[in-house]
Amino acid sequence: DPNEVFEIFEQPPANFDPYSSTPISTASFTTRDVCHKQGLWHCSVHIWIVDTASSSILLQKRSMKKDTFPGRWDISSAGH
């Protein structure tokens, strides 16, 4: 949904460690559409399902109704 609202974060510094650093909120919010059009930093989750025994990765085909990359192959699961 392009109108979903997200919290905006400062761009992380070059030495940002995703395992120990904490993103810094700007205390502002805007829509997903604006975040993506303006390249604003916001939270997201990516989940990769990997079968190491067969060296396989589970992918999904995006709906043709998606506003970004419709009909393309994508990671196992992702979201904001």
Backbone torsions as a table, in degrees:
resi	resn	phi	psi	omega
1	ASP	NA	113.9	-178.3
2	PRO	-63.1	-17.1	-179.1
3	ASN	-94.8	0.2	176.2
4	GLU	-60.9	141.8	-175.1
5	VAL	-99.9	135.3	180.0
6	PHE	-124.0	150.6	172.0
7	GLU	-79.6	138.4	-178.8
8	ILE	-97.2	139.0	179.9
9	PHE	-119.0	156.2	174.5
10	GLU	-67.1	150.3	175.4
11	GLN	-64.2	130.6	-178.1
12	PRO	-67.3	147.1	177.9
13	PRO	-70.5	166.2	-178.0
14	ALA	-59.0	-29.9	-177.9
15	ASN	-93.5	17.6	179.8
16	PHE	-61.8	128.2	178.6
17	ASP	-109.3	111.2	-176.4
18	PRO	-62.8	-15.3	-179.5
19	TYR	-91.4	-20.7	-177.4
20	SER	-133.7	-15.7	-179.8
21	SER	-87.4	156.7	179.1
22	THR	-117.6	129.4	176.7
23	PRO	-61.6	149.6	-178.4
24	ILE	-105.7	119.1	-179.8
25	SER	-72.2	146.3	173.2
26	THR	-90.8	-2.4	-177.0
27	ALA	63.4	24.2	176.3
28	SER	-125.1	159.9	-177.0
29	PHE	-135.0	149.5	174.8
30	THR	-155.3	175.6	-176.3
31	THR	-78.8	159.4	177.9
32	ARG	-56.7	-42.2	-179.1
33	ASP	-58.3	-47.4	179.5
34	VAL	-66.2	-42.8	177.8
35	CYS	-53.3	-48.6	-176.0
36	HIS	-73.0	-40.4	179.8
37	LYS	-66.2	-36.2	-177.5
38	GLN	-97.1	-2.2	179.1
39	GLY	67.9	33.6	-179.2
40	LEU	-78.2	147.1	179.6
41	TRP	-78.5	130.0	178.7
42	HIS	-150.4	163.8	-177.7
43	CYS	-73.9	147.7	178.3
44	SER	-155.2	158.0	178.8
45	VAL	-126.6	134.9	173.9
46	HIS	-124.1	129.5	179.5
47	ILE	-121.5	124.4	178.1
48	TRP	-109.6	125.1	176.1
49	ILE	-102.8	116.0	-173.7
50	VAL	-122.2	132.0	173.9
51	ASP	-105.6	99.6	-176.9
52	THR	-67.6	-27.4	-179.9
53	ALA	-63.4	-36.4	-178.8
54	SER	-110.5	5.0	-177.8
55	SER	54.5	44.7	-178.1
56	SER	-114.7	151.4	174.1
57	ILE	-123.9	131.5	177.8
58	LEU	-80.3	123.3	178.0
59	LEU	-115.7	164.6	174.9
60	GLN	-130.0	150.6	175.5
61	LYS	-95.6	125.3	-178.1
62	ARG	-69.3	147.3	177.7
63	SER	-62.3	148.1	175.1
64	MET	-69.8	-12.3	-179.9
65	LYS	-88.3	-4.3	179.5
66	LYS	-67.0	145.6	179.5
67	ASP	-81.1	-19.1	176.3
68	THR	-122.2	130.7	176.7
69	PHE	50.4	50.2	179.3
70	PRO	-62.4	141.9	175.8
71	GLY	74.1	4.0	-179.0
72	ARG	-93.2	158.1	174.4
73	TRP	-75.3	144.1	-175.1
74	ASP	-141.0	170.8	178.7
75	ILE	-62.8	171.6	-175.4
76	SER	-52.1	-46.6	-179.7
77	SER	-160.6	144.2	178.3
78	ALA	-153.9	158.1	177.7
79	GLY	-177.3	171.1	-179.3
80	HIS	-106.0	NA	NA
